[in-house]
Each structure stands twice: as C-alpha cells, then as structure tokens.
Amino acid sequence: MTSHAPAETAPADRTLPQAVLWDMDGTLVDTEPYWIAAEHELVEAHGGTWTHEDAMSLVGNPLRESAKVLRDRGGVDLPVDEIVAFLIGRVIDQVRVEVPWQPGARELLATLRDAGVRCALVTMSYRELAAPVADLAPEGAFEVLVCGDEVERGKPDPEPYLLAARRLGVDVTRCVAVEDSPAGIASARASGAATLGVQAVVPVPAAPGLSRTPSLERVDLDLLTRLVAGEVVDLMADDAVPEAVAP
C-alpha cells in the first residue's frame, strides 16, 4: 500500500536495511550535465546534431550502449571504446574541478555510516570515474563499488544490484536501492530491492510498488526502514496527505 505521508518514527519492531545500494550519476551527484556537455561536444565535432531529447534518452544507460547511440544517431565516426574513453575523460576533468553533490546526499551518507548501515555504489560509470567520487564521499561511506566496466549486463538488467548485494554478503530483498533513471529503477526493482526513485534530470513516473521523493533531503533512516519493511511511500504526490498505512 502507498503512503503519501512524510517519514515518521519507525515502530521499534522494524529493523534498518541490511544495506543501501546507491546509483551515482544524477542520484548522488549532479554529473548528468557533464555527460550531456561531453555528448554535445563529441557529436558537433563530427558534424552531427544532438538534441536535448537525445541526451535524455541516454540517462542511466550502460556507457557502451550510449556510445553506440552516439555513433548511430549522432554520427560519431569512432569505435565504441574511443567514444566511451572520450566521455569518461571529459567528465573526470569536470569532477576534478568540482563534485556536484545532490542536496542532502553527503548528510544522508554520513547518517547511514554512523548508524552502521552498509552502502554500495552501483553505477554504470566506469571505476576510473566512480572511485574518485566515492573517495570524496564521507569517510567510510562506501564499502563496495560495482561499476559499469565490471558487469556483463548493465542496467536495466538486475545484475549490478545483485552483484552489489553478493559482494556485501546481504539479502538484496532486505536492501533499499536509490535511483533516478528509468533504466536504473528497472534494474533495482528487478533485483528485488525496495526501490526509491529520486527526481533528478528525468521524470520519475508513479508506478505500483515504487517509492518516490523529490529530493534526498526528504530521506532519513525512518523512511528507509519503512521501505525495507514493505511500505511504498510517495513523497511526490500532489495531494500528499497524512494517512496511516500498514505494510
């Protein structure tokens, strides 16, 4: 059942998630503009055109899949590996200047760490980009990284989230996955994790069984506890009104 109420104190008989599994781009850090700028630069250098809609269609996709689209739709006459390398290089350059953390992200990571809730970063970015971002998170926030160059099947396949749970040694159905993109949300839900969609670059439509929030600033331990207990909480509903809901 779905609750539109803000998170309240969880009943004492509920337990915290075994782990929180985090997407990176868009969810924890606002790097999507970096990726989009790199896409435009590359396509324009090859004489093609790249629209906002084209860029939005790639959000959350595995990098090699995005590279194929840039080649086929954007006219980039380069091998897939070279396209991926260019995109990653441009984004790393920007991250070295500034890591644009989403509002509430660092605070929530620190809260989870202090509460003993384990965290994994589950991203389609490659490790050469994900590792520096993870290193700039609150110390000890991430125990495991699963990156796009370490899986056979990227999002929307559940493999990345299943691998993260396996590396942590936890039950994925006792975890909360936090995502912002359609591909990522599909991946997380298919893994069996309780899934929280965060509104970022692309819309997060309402869907049965999907919890939603407009910002990580609205997320706390109580909310995550409710989600792993089986509640579905929609903090983006226009008609949000408090109501008592049983899991």
Secondary structure, DSSP 8 states (H G I E B T S, - for coil): -EE-S------TT----SEEEE--BTTTB--HHHHHHHHHHHHHHTT----HHHHHHTTT--HHHHHHHHHHTT---S-HHHHHHHHHHHHHHHHHH---B-TTHHHHHHHHHHTT-EEEEE-SS-HHHHHHHHHTSSTT--SEEE-GGG-SS-TTSSHHHHHHHHHHT--GGGEEEEE-SHHHHHHHHHHT-EEEEE-SSS-----TT-EEES-GGG--HHHHHHHHTT-EEBTT-TT--------
